[in-house]
Amino acid sequence: MRAERLLRAAWLLGCLLEGALPARAGEVTGEVGGVRVTAGSYWPSTLNRGWQPLLVEVVNTTDDERFVELTFRGHAMLVQDVLERGLRVPARTSERIEVAVPARPSNSNAYMLQVRAAGELRHLGTVGAEQASGPQERIVLWASRAGPSAVDTAALAAALSAEAQPRVPSDETARRIHGLGYGGVVRPRSAGAASDNVRAGGAAYEHLAQSPEAYTSLHALILDVEGGNAPPRAALDAALAWVRSGGVVCVAGRGARELVRKEAALERWARARFRVGLDGPVESFACGLGLLVVVDGDAHVTSGAVVAALNAAAEALAPLDAAARRGFELEIPGIDVPLRPLTLLLVLFALLVGPVNLILVRRSRRPALLLLTIPGLALLFALGLVGYGIVAQGLDIRATSSTVGVLDQRARQGSIEERRQLFAGLATGPGLVPGPGTAVLRVDRAGWDFRDRREYRIEHGEVVALGGSWLPVRTSTPLRVTTDRAARGRVELARASDGWLATNGLESQILFLVYRDPEGELHAFPGPIELGGTAASRPATTRDADVASLFQARVLARDVLVDGPLPRGAWLARLARSPLVDPLGLDYEEVRGDHVLLGVLDLEGGR
């Protein structure tokens, strides 16, 4: 018993001594109601998109359980992001959690942390990326076992910026490129001035995020695996999920190729049929919707070949001279306000409530009736407009969806990028509820409307719910959604006497499918092919209209060297609906859609 008391006293003394030390750079710390909270950001200090991770450690130094409420608030113009998370911490224990908060372009992404525990409320300070970054800038994170002190991020940023300089848009062009909420703030660039369009940060492996959505704030992630030092399993899995759904990961250092060979999730893609870059010290491969760059141990990350390969990969997925690589949004039909009929109604209302009403009241010789007729007519007119809106736009949730995806049948893994427009006639309860492996990204319209106050709320309960302005009522809302998750669907392909037979094992109707066999020949399968149905192939070429239309979807980030947009042993299909879409907890009607899916088979046996 005495030994236990001594151990508790020693543990408490250690916590108090640690709490007395000043917080490290990028951290805030403080004690609230007997609970010591430390929050830190180890991501680059400049961000302009996606989600940024924040690490929080909560130490309960009391003999009672504590319920700790964490609230993060970030502001940009009239837009506010709020994340709320509750946490139960048993007596004399500590908890460490990771939360992700949105990052915005052209504004500081620092968040104020408020902590409530045992009836006490305290503001601890700000944490997160403090420096503003325009949407034309790229953000690169260089991670290693030793951490930022072991990597030269300034030299990397300078080399990447100098190599990308010819592709940087002019100031006038940049003003026309609107990213996620970009309001047109452009850093002036004089003729001959050095470009700084790439920002680089460093991080230790222990501080890498363990959620895939956290990596969406980066344009590229460099893993320095010198001597075979790999990141922790959870962080590596999260980074690989991100690259499959449209990111860029570079594995560099002595032992890089050996690590890629040992890591099954990487080795499946680091093969000749997925190669998109030439042989040499730097190899690039398509990896789902993203790109994998492998650097030989003798080539330094800041060398010309590596810098060129990294910039080429980032350019393929996030061009400097465009807001997005793919512009495939579909507008929702039937929700636009008819301006001419509405103008006519307003004119009729003005005539009715004014001259007509006055003439009728004057004839009745009861002028006091104006006190009743004017508000009565206004109320009827308002109810009529609301009724018209309900009839015209409806009360349900409607959506358009445009997707490109990759289904890796070898690993039963699916990745998808979706552009979704949502229109909700009524409030939708908790809001959007992303499933595992899904990241929801805002696509704010160009510029800010100073009459439009928005609050985006992220609430952590039994599920993570995105409420408030994430899905406002009776407003068309564009979203970009990426998902990487297990997928059991498949298309079976088998040789026949006169070609190939395709069997639809997807949870959707196949409208048209093209397959490149192991020998490199193309085969087309006209649809529709229902679930469980089969279809026989016919010979096809890239000049066929249906095939060319599929290839224009640009599913892979870059064409493979040998076969262009479709590797050998892979199929490409247009579907009635993608089986990889995450509904985000909503029951909605898809009124328009365009879905293209690329499937990868094992070359051996054609499966």
C-alpha positions as CSV (number, residue, x, y, z in Angstrom):
1,M,0.0,0.0,0.0
2,R,2.8,2.3,0.9
3,A,4.6,1.5,-2.3
4,E,1.5,2.3,-4.3
5,R,1.2,5.7,-2.6
6,L,4.9,6.4,-3.4
7,L,4.4,5.5,-7.0
8,R,1.4,7.8,-7.3
9,A,3.3,10.6,-5.6
10,A,6.2,10.1,-8.0
11,W,3.9,10.1,-11.0
12,L,2.1,13.3,-9.8
13,L,5.5,15.0,-9.2
14,G,6.6,14.1,-12.7
15,C,3.4,15.5,-14.2
16,L,3.8,18.7,-12.2
17,L,7.4,19.2,-13.1
18,E,6.6,18.5,-16.8
19,G,3.7,21.0,-16.6
20,A,6.0,23.6,-15.1
21,L,8.3,23.5,-18.1
22,P,7.6,26.0,-20.9
23,A,5.6,24.6,-23.9
24,R,7.7,23.6,-26.9
25,A,7.4,25.5,-30.2
26,G,4.0,24.8,-31.8
27,E,2.4,23.8,-28.5
28,V,0.1,25.4,-25.9
29,T,-0.4,24.0,-22.4
30,G,-2.3,24.7,-19.2
31,E,-4.1,23.2,-16.3
32,V,-7.9,23.3,-15.9
33,G,-9.8,21.7,-13.0
34,G,-6.9,19.5,-12.1
35,V,-6.4,18.4,-15.7
36,R,-3.3,19.4,-17.6
37,V,-3.9,19.8,-21.4
38,T,-1.2,20.1,-24.0
39,A,-2.0,20.7,-27.6
40,G,0.4,20.9,-30.5
41,S,0.7,21.2,-34.2
42,Y,3.6,19.5,-36.0
43,W,2.5,20.1,-39.5
44,P,3.9,22.9,-41.8
45,S,3.3,26.4,-40.5
46,T,1.6,27.4,-43.8
47,L,-1.4,25.5,-45.2
48,N,-4.1,26.3,-47.8
49,R,-6.4,23.4,-48.1
50,G,-7.8,20.2,-46.6
51,W,-7.6,19.2,-42.9
52,Q,-4.7,19.8,-40.5
53,P,-4.0,17.5,-37.6
54,L,-3.7,18.7,-34.0
55,L,-2.3,16.4,-31.2
56,V,-3.8,16.8,-27.7
57,E,-2.6,15.2,-24.5
58,V,-4.8,15.3,-21.4
59,V,-3.3,14.3,-18.0
60,N,-5.7,13.9,-15.1
61,T,-3.7,14.6,-11.9
62,T,-6.7,14.1,-9.6
63,D,-8.1,11.1,-7.8
64,D,-11.5,11.5,-9.6
65,E,-12.5,10.9,-13.2
66,R,-12.7,14.1,-15.2
67,F,-14.9,14.9,-18.3
68,V,-12.9,17.4,-20.4
69,E,-14.5,19.5,-23.1
70,L,-12.2,20.7,-25.9
71,T,-13.4,23.5,-28.3
72,F,-11.2,24.7,-31.2
73,R,-12.3,27.9,-33.0
74,G,-10.8,29.3,-36.2
75,H,-11.9,32.5,-38.0
76,A,-11.4,33.7,-41.6
77,M,-13.4,36.8,-42.6
78,L,-17.0,36.0,-41.7
79,V,-16.4,32.3,-41.7
80,Q,-15.9,30.3,-38.5
81,D,-14.9,26.7,-37.9
82,V,-15.7,25.1,-34.6
83,L,-14.6,21.7,-33.4
84,E,-16.0,20.2,-30.2
85,R,-14.7,17.1,-28.6
86,G,-15.5,15.6,-25.2
87,L,-13.2,13.2,-23.4
88,R,-13.4,11.1,-20.2
89,V,-10.1,10.7,-18.4
90,P,-9.9,8.3,-15.5
91,A,-8.1,9.3,-12.3
92,R,-4.4,9.5,-12.5
93,T,-4.2,8.6,-16.1
94,S,-3.5,10.4,-19.4
95,E,-5.1,10.3,-22.8
96,R,-3.6,11.3,-26.2
97,I,-5.9,12.0,-29.1
98,E,-5.6,13.5,-32.6
99,V,-8.2,15.8,-34.1
100,A,-8.4,17.3,-37.6
101,V,-9.6,20.8,-38.3
102,P,-10.1,22.5,-41.7
103,A,-7.4,24.6,-43.3
104,R,-8.3,27.6,-45.5
105,P,-6.3,29.4,-48.2
106,S,-5.1,33.0,-47.9
107,N,-5.8,33.1,-44.1
108,S,-4.2,32.0,-40.9
109,N,-5.2,28.5,-39.8
110,A,-4.5,29.0,-36.1
111,Y,-7.2,27.8,-33.8
112,M,-8.1,29.1,-30.3
113,L,-8.3,26.2,-27.8
114,Q,-10.9,26.5,-25.0
115,V,-10.9,23.8,-22.3
116,R,-13.7,23.1,-19.7
117,A,-13.2,20.7,-16.8
118,A,-14.7,20.4,-13.3
119,G,-16.8,23.5,-13.9
120,E,-13.7,25.6,-14.8
121,L,-13.2,27.2,-18.2
122,R,-9.9,28.4,-19.6
123,H,-8.5,29.7,-23.0
124,L,-5.1,28.1,-23.5
125,G,-4.0,30.0,-26.6
126,T,-3.8,29.3,-30.4
127,V,-2.4,26.2,-32.1
128,G,-2.1,25.4,-35.8
129,A,-0.6,26.8,-39.0
130,E,-0.4,30.5,-38.4
131,Q,1.0,31.8,-41.7
132,A,-1.4,32.5,-44.6
133,S,-0.8,30.7,-47.8
134,G,-2.4,31.4,-51.2
135,P,-4.0,28.5,-53.2
136,Q,-1.2,28.8,-55.8
137,E,1.3,27.6,-53.3
138,R,2.3,23.9,-52.7
139,I,2.9,22.5,-49.2
140,V,5.4,19.7,-48.8
141,L,6.1,17.8,-45.5
142,W,9.5,16.0,-45.1
143,A,9.3,13.4,-42.4
144,S,12.1,11.4,-40.8
145,R,13.0,9.4,-37.7
146,A,15.1,12.3,-36.3
147,G,12.7,15.1,-37.1
148,P,13.0,18.6,-38.5
149,S,16.5,19.1,-37.2
150,A,17.8,16.4,-39.6
151,V,16.3,17.8,-42.8
152,D,17.0,21.0,-44.8
153,T,13.5,22.1,-45.5
154,A,14.7,25.6,-46.7
155,A,16.9,24.1,-49.4
156,L,14.1,21.7,-50.5
157,A,11.6,24.6,-50.8
158,A,14.0,26.7,-52.7
159,A,14.9,23.9,-55.1
160,L,11.2,22.9,-55.7
161,S,10.2,26.6,-56.2
162,A,13.1,27.3,-58.7
163,E,12.2,24.2,-60.8
164,A,8.5,25.0,-60.8
165,Q,9.1,28.7,-61.7
166,P,8.3,28.4,-65.4
167,R,4.8,27.0,-64.6
168,V,3.9,29.6,-62.0
169,P,1.0,31.7,-63.3
170,S,1.3,35.4,-63.7
171,D,-0.3,37.7,-61.1
172,E,-3.2,38.4,-63.4
173,T,-3.8,34.7,-64.1
174,A,-3.5,33.8,-60.4
175,R,-6.3,36.3,-59.6
176,R,-8.6,34.3,-61.8
177,I,-7.7,31.0,-60.1
178,H,-10.1,30.4,-57.2
179,G,-9.4,27.6,-54.9
180,L,-11.2,26.5,-51.7
181,G,-12.5,29.9,-50.5
182,Y,-9.7,31.9,-52.2
183,G,-10.6,35.5,-52.1
184,G,-8.2,36.8,-54.7
185,V,-5.2,37.8,-52.5
186,V,-2.1,37.4,-54.6
187,R,1.4,37.9,-53.4
188,P,3.0,40.3,-56.0
189,R,5.7,38.8,-58.1
190,S,8.1,41.1,-59.9
191,A,10.0,40.2,-63.0
192,G,13.1,38.2,-62.3
193,A,12.2,37.7,-58.6
194,A,12.8,34.3,-57.0
195,S,9.7,32.2,-56.7
196,D,8.5,30.9,-53.4
197,N,5.5,28.9,-54.5
198,V,6.5,25.8,-52.5
199,R,6.6,25.8,-48.7
200,A,8.3,22.9,-46.9
201,G,8.1,21.7,-43.3
202,G,9.7,19.0,-41.3
203,A,8.3,16.4,-38.8
204,A,9.4,13.5,-36.8
205,Y,7.7,10.1,-37.5
206,E,6.2,10.1,-34.0
207,H,4.2,13.3,-34.9
208,L,2.8,12.0,-38.2
209,A,-0.9,12.0,-38.4
210,Q,-2.8,8.7,-38.0
211,S,-5.9,9.8,-40.0
212,P,-5.9,9.9,-43.8
213,E,-7.9,13.2,-43.9
214,A,-5.0,15.0,-42.2
215,Y,-2.8,14.5,-45.2
216,T,-5.2,16.3,-47.5
217,S,-3.6,19.6,-46.4
218,L,-0.4,18.5,-48.1
219,H,0.6,18.4,-51.8
220,A,3.4,15.9,-51.2
221,L,4.8,13.8,-48.3
222,I,8.4,12.8,-48.3
223,L,9.3,9.8,-46.1
224,D,13.0,9.7,-45.3
225,V,13.6,6.0,-44.7
226,E,17.4,6.1,-44.4
227,G,18.6,2.8,-43.2
228,G,15.2,1.2,-43.3
229,N,13.6,3.5,-40.8
230,A,9.9,3.2,-41.6
231,P,7.1,5.4,-40.0
232,P,4.9,3.8,-37.3
233,R,2.3,1.4,-38.7
234,A,-0.8,3.6,-38.1
235,A,0.9,6.7,-39.7
236,L,2.1,4.7,-42.7
237,D,-1.3,3.2,-43.3
238,A,-2.9,6.6,-43.1
239,A,-0.4,8.1,-45.6
240,L,-0.9,5.2,-48.0
241,A,-4.7,5.6,-47.8
242,W,-4.2,9.3,-48.7
243,V,-2.0,8.5,-51.7
244,R,-4.4,6.0,-53.1
245,S,-7.2,8.6,-52.9
246,G,-5.2,11.2,-54.7
247,G,-2.0,12.2,-52.8
248,V,1.8,12.1,-53.6
249,V,4.1,10.1,-51.4
250,C,7.9,10.0,-52.0
251,V,9.9,7.2,-50.3
252,A,13.6,8.3,-50.2
253,G,16.9,7.3,-48.6
254,R,19.1,4.2,-48.5
255,G,16.8,1.3,-48.2
256,A,13.8,3.0,-50.0
257,R,13.4,0.3,-52.7
258,E,13.8,-2.5,-50.1
259,L,11.1,-0.9,-48.0
260,V,8.8,-0.6,-51.0
261,R,9.4,-4.3,-51.9
262,K,8.6,-5.4,-48.3
263,E,5.5,-3.2,-48.0
264,A,2.7,-5.1,-49.8
265,A,0.5,-2.0,-50.2
266,L,3.4,-0.2,-52.1
267,E,4.8,-3.2,-53.9
268,R,1.5,-3.9,-55.7
269,W,1.8,-0.5,-57.4
270,A,5.6,-0.3,-57.9
271,R,5.5,-2.5,-61.0
272,A,6.4,-1.9,-64.6
273,R,2.8,-1.6,-65.8
274,F,2.1,1.3,-63.4
275,R,5.4,3.2,-64.1
276,V,4.8,6.8,-65.1
277,G,8.4,8.0,-64.9
278,L,11.6,6.9,-66.7
279,D,14.1,4.4,-65.1
280,G,16.9,5.9,-63.1
281,P,17.6,7.1,-59.6
282,V,14.0,8.3,-59.3
283,E,11.0,6.1,-60.3
284,S,7.4,7.2,-60.3
285,F,4.3,4.9,-60.3
286,A,0.6,5.3,-60.4
287,C,-0.8,4.3,-57.0
288,G,-4.6,4.3,-57.0
289,L,-5.6,7.9,-57.8
290,G,-2.3,9.2,-56.6
291,L,1.4,8.9,-57.3
292,L,4.3,7.0,-55.6
293,V,7.8,8.4,-56.1
294,V,10.7,6.1,-55.1
295,V,14.2,7.6,-54.7
296,D,17.3,5.5,-54.9
297,G,19.6,5.8,-51.8
298,D,22.4,7.6,-53.7
299,A,20.1,10.5,-54.8
300,H,19.5,13.3,-52.4
301,V,16.0,14.7,-52.0
302,T,17.2,18.2,-53.1
303,S,18.9,16.9,-56.3
304,G,17.6,17.9,-59.7
305,A,16.1,14.6,-60.7
306,V,14.2,14.2,-57.4
307,V,13.0,17.8,-57.4
308,A,11.7,17.4,-61.0
309,A,9.9,14.2,-60.2
310,L,8.2,15.7,-57.1
311,N,7.1,18.8,-59.0
312,A,5.8,16.7,-61.9
313,A,3.8,14.5,-59.4
314,A,2.3,17.5,-57.6
315,E,1.6,19.3,-61.0
316,A,-0.3,16.2,-62.2
317,L,-2.7,16.3,-59.2
318,A,-2.8,20.1,-58.4
319,P,-1.7,22.2,-61.4
320,L,-0.3,25.6,-60.5
321,D,-2.3,27.3,-63.3
322,A,-5.7,25.8,-62.4
323,A,-8.0,25.6,-59.4
324,A,-8.3,21.8,-59.8
325,R,-7.0,19.0,-62.0
326,R,-10.5,17.8,-62.9
327,G,-13.5,20.1,-63.3
328,F,-16.4,17.7,-63.4
329,E,-19.1,19.3,-61.2
330,L,-22.7,18.7,-62.3
331,E,-25.3,21.4,-61.4
332,I,-28.6,20.3,-59.8
333,P,-31.5,20.9,-62.1
334,G,-34.7,22.6,-61.0
335,I,-33.5,24.6,-58.0
336,D,-32.7,28.0,-59.7
337,V,-35.0,30.9,-58.9
338,P,-36.9,31.9,-62.0
339,L,-36.1,35.7,-62.1
340,R,-38.7,36.8,-64.7
341,P,-41.7,35.2,-63.1
342,L,-40.5,36.4,-59.6
343,T,-40.1,39.9,-60.9
344,L,-43.6,39.8,-62.4
345,L,-45.0,38.6,-59.1
346,L,-43.3,41.4,-57.2
347,V,-44.8,44.0,-59.6
348,L,-48.3,42.4,-59.3
349,F,-47.9,42.5,-55.5
350,A,-46.9,46.2,-55.6
351,L,-49.9,47.0,-57.7
352,L,-52.3,44.9,-55.6
353,V,-51.1,46.2,-52.2
354,G,-50.8,49.8,-53.5
355,P,-53.2,51.3,-56.0
356,V,-55.7,48.5,-56.2
357,N,-55.9,48.1,-52.4
358,L,-56.2,51.9,-51.9
359,I,-59.0,52.2,-54.5
360,L,-61.1,49.4,-53.0
361,V,-60.7,50.8,-49.4
362,R,-61.6,54.3,-50.6
363,R,-64.8,52.9,-52.2
364,S,-65.7,51.2,-48.9
365,R,-65.2,54.6,-47.1
366,R,-63.4,52.7,-44.3
367,P,-59.8,53.8,-44.4
368,A,-59.0,51.9,-41.2
369,L,-59.2,48.7,-43.3
370,L,-55.7,49.6,-44.6
371,L,-54.4,48.5,-41.2
372,L,-55.7,45.0,-42.0
373,T,-55.4,44.7,-45.8
374,I,-51.8,45.7,-46.2
375,P,-50.3,43.2,-43.6
376,G,-52.9,40.6,-44.7
377,L,-51.9,40.8,-48.4
378,A,-48.2,40.8,-47.4
379,L,-48.7,37.6,-45.4
380,L,-50.6,35.9,-48.1
381,F,-48.0,36.8,-50.7
382,A,-45.2,35.6,-48.4
383,L,-47.0,32.3,-47.8
384,G,-47.5,32.0,-51.5
385,L,-43.8,32.4,-52.2
386,V,-42.9,29.8,-49.6
387,G,-45.4,27.4,-51.0
388,Y,-44.1,28.0,-54.5
389,G,-40.6,27.3,-53.3
390,I,-41.6,24.1,-51.6
391,V,-43.5,22.9,-54.7
392,A,-40.8,23.9,-57.1
393,Q,-37.7,22.8,-55.1
394,G,-39.2,20.1,-52.9
395,L,-38.3,19.2,-49.3
396,D,-36.1,16.2,-49.9
397,I,-32.4,16.0,-50.5
398,R,-31.2,16.0,-54.1
399,A,-27.7,15.6,-55.4
400,T,-25.5,15.4,-58.5
401,S,-22.4,13.2,-58.3
402,S,-19.4,12.9,-60.6
403,T,-16.8,10.4,-59.6
404,V,-13.6,8.7,-60.7
405,G,-12.3,5.8,-58.8
406,V,-9.8,2.8,-58.7
407,L,-10.9,-0.6,-57.6
408,D,-7.9,-2.8,-56.8
409,Q,-9.3,-6.3,-57.0
410,R,-6.0,-7.8,-56.0
411,A,-6.3,-6.3,-52.5
412,R,-10.0,-5.7,-52.4
413,Q,-9.4,-2.0,-51.9
414,G,-11.3,0.9,-53.5
415,S,-10.5,4.6,-53.8
416,I,-12.7,7.4,-55.2
417,E,-12.7,11.1,-55.7
418,E,-16.2,12.6,-55.9
419,R,-17.5,16.1,-56.7
420,R,-21.0,16.2,-55.2
421,Q,-23.6,19.0,-55.3
422,L,-26.2,18.8,-52.5
423,F,-29.5,20.5,-52.0
424,A,-31.4,20.0,-48.8
425,G,-35.0,21.2,-48.7
426,L,-35.1,20.8,-44.9
427,A,-32.6,20.5,-42.1
428,T,-30.8,17.1,-42.0
429,G,-30.4,16.4,-38.3
430,P,-26.7,16.1,-37.3
431,G,-25.6,17.0,-40.8
432,L,-22.9,15.1,-42.8
433,V,-21.6,11.9,-41.2
434,P,-18.5,10.6,-43.1
435,G,-17.7,7.0,-42.8
436,P,-14.3,5.4,-42.1
437,G,-11.7,6.4,-44.7
438,T,-13.7,9.4,-46.0
439,A,-12.6,13.0,-46.1
440,V,-15.0,15.8,-46.9
441,L,-13.5,19.0,-48.4
442,R,-15.3,22.3,-48.9
443,V,-15.3,23.9,-52.3
444,D,-16.1,27.5,-51.5
445,R,-17.1,29.7,-54.3
446,A,-14.8,32.4,-55.7
447,G,-14.3,35.3,-53.3
448,W,-16.2,36.1,-50.1
449,D,-19.6,37.5,-49.7
450,F,-19.5,39.9,-46.7
451,R,-23.3,39.4,-46.2
452,D,-22.8,35.7,-45.7
453,R,-21.9,34.6,-42.2
454,R,-21.1,30.9,-42.0
455,E,-20.2,28.6,-39.1
456,Y,-18.9,25.1,-39.9
457,R,-19.2,22.8,-36.9
458,I,-17.4,19.5,-36.3
459,E,-18.8,17.5,-33.4
460,H,-17.2,14.3,-32.1
461,G,-19.8,12.0,-30.4
462,E,-20.5,8.4,-31.2
463,V,-19.8,9.5,-34.8
464,V,-18.1,12.6,-36.3
465,A,-20.8,15.0,-37.6
466,L,-20.3,18.0,-39.8
467,G,-23.1,20.4,-39.1
468,G,-24.0,24.1,-39.6
469,S,-22.9,25.5,-42.9
470,W,-21.5,22.2,-44.2
471,L,-25.0,21.6,-45.5
472,P,-27.2,24.7,-45.3
473,V,-31.0,24.5,-46.0
474,R,-32.2,25.3,-49.5
475,T,-28.8,26.2,-50.8
476,S,-26.8,24.3,-53.5
477,T,-23.6,23.1,-51.7
478,P,-20.6,21.8,-53.6
479,L,-18.3,19.2,-51.9
480,R,-15.2,17.3,-52.8
481,V,-15.3,13.8,-51.2
482,T,-12.4,11.3,-51.2
483,T,-12.8,7.8,-49.9
484,D,-10.4,4.8,-49.4
485,R,-11.9,1.7,-48.0
486,A,-12.2,-2.1,-48.4
487,A,-14.3,-3.1,-51.4
488,R,-15.5,-6.6,-52.3
489,G,-17.0,-5.8,-55.7
490,R,-15.3,-7.0,-58.8
491,V,-15.5,-7.7,-62.5
492,E,-14.6,-11.2,-63.5
493,L,-12.9,-11.5,-66.9
494,A,-12.3,-14.9,-68.5
495,R,-11.0,-15.9,-71.9
496,A,-13.5,-17.2,-74.5
497,S,-13.0,-18.8,-77.8
498,D,-13.5,-15.5,-79.7
499,G,-12.4,-13.0,-77.1
500,W,-13.3,-12.3,-73.4
501,L,-16.3,-12.7,-71.2
502,A,-17.0,-10.1,-68.4
503,T,-19.2,-10.8,-65.4
504,N,-20.5,-7.9,-63.4
505,G,-19.9,-8.4,-59.7
506,L,-20.2,-4.7,-58.8
507,E,-23.2,-3.2,-57.0
508,S,-24.1,-1.2,-60.0
509,Q,-25.1,-1.5,-63.6
510,I,-22.2,-1.3,-66.1
511,L,-23.0,1.0,-69.0
512,F,-19.8,0.4,-71.0
513,L,-16.6,-1.4,-70.2
514,V,-13.2,-1.6,-71.9
515,Y,-10.4,-4.1,-70.9
516,R,-6.7,-4.2,-71.8
517,D,-5.6,-7.7,-71.7
518,P,-2.1,-8.9,-70.5
519,E,-0.9,-8.7,-74.2
520,G,-1.9,-5.1,-74.4
521,E,-5.0,-5.6,-76.7
522,L,-8.2,-3.6,-76.1
523,H,-11.6,-5.3,-75.8
524,A,-14.9,-3.4,-75.5
525,F,-18.0,-4.8,-73.7
526,P,-21.2,-2.9,-74.7
527,G,-23.7,-2.4,-72.0
528,P,-25.9,-2.3,-70.1
529,I,-24.5,-5.2,-68.0
530,E,-26.7,-5.9,-65.0
531,L,-25.5,-7.1,-61.6
532,G,-24.6,-10.8,-62.1
533,G,-24.9,-10.5,-65.9
534,T,-22.2,-11.3,-68.5
535,A,-21.2,-9.8,-71.8
536,A,-19.0,-10.8,-74.6
537,S,-16.2,-8.6,-75.9
538,R,-15.6,-7.1,-79.3
539,P,-12.2,-5.7,-80.5
540,A,-11.7,-2.0,-79.7
541,T,-9.2,0.8,-80.5
542,T,-8.5,4.1,-78.8
543,R,-10.3,5.8,-81.8
544,D,-13.6,4.3,-80.9
545,A,-15.9,7.1,-79.6
546,D,-17.0,5.2,-76.4
547,V,-13.4,4.2,-75.6
548,A,-12.1,7.7,-76.2
549,S,-14.8,9.2,-73.9
550,L,-13.8,6.8,-71.1
551,F,-10.1,7.7,-71.5
552,Q,-10.9,11.4,-71.2
553,A,-12.0,10.8,-67.6
554,R,-8.3,10.8,-66.6
555,V,-8.7,8.5,-63.7
556,L,-5.0,7.9,-63.1
557,A,-3.0,10.9,-62.1
558,R,-0.6,10.4,-65.1
559,D,-0.6,8.0,-68.0
560,V,1.5,4.9,-67.6
561,L,4.5,4.8,-69.9
562,V,3.6,1.6,-71.9
563,D,-0.2,1.7,-72.4
564,G,-1.3,5.3,-71.7
565,P,-4.4,5.8,-69.5
566,L,-5.2,2.1,-69.1
567,P,-2.5,-0.3,-67.8
568,R,-2.4,-4.0,-68.9
569,G,-4.6,-6.3,-66.9
570,A,-7.0,-3.4,-66.0
571,W,-10.5,-2.5,-67.0
572,L,-12.3,0.9,-67.3
573,A,-16.0,1.3,-67.0
574,R,-18.8,3.9,-66.9
575,L,-21.3,2.9,-64.3
576,A,-24.9,3.9,-63.5
577,R,-23.7,4.6,-59.9
578,S,-20.4,4.1,-58.2
579,P,-20.3,1.4,-55.5
580,L,-17.6,3.3,-53.7
581,V,-19.6,6.4,-52.9
582,D,-20.0,7.3,-49.2
583,P,-23.5,8.7,-48.7
584,L,-22.3,10.8,-45.7
585,G,-25.2,9.6,-43.6
586,L,-27.7,11.1,-46.0
587,D,-30.7,9.6,-47.8
588,Y,-30.7,11.5,-51.0
589,E,-31.9,11.2,-54.6
590,E,-29.1,11.4,-57.3
591,V,-30.7,13.3,-60.1
592,R,-27.6,13.4,-62.3
593,G,-24.4,11.4,-62.2
594,D,-21.3,10.5,-64.2
595,H,-19.2,7.6,-62.7
596,V,-16.0,6.1,-64.1
597,L,-14.2,3.3,-62.4
598,L,-10.9,1.7,-63.2
599,G,-10.3,-1.9,-62.0
600,V,-6.9,-3.5,-61.5
601,L,-6.5,-7.3,-61.9
602,D,-3.7,-9.6,-61.2
603,L,-2.0,-10.3,-64.4
604,E,-1.6,-14.0,-63.6
605,G,-4.8,-15.7,-64.6
606,G,-6.5,-12.5,-65.7
607,R,-8.2,-12.1,-62.2
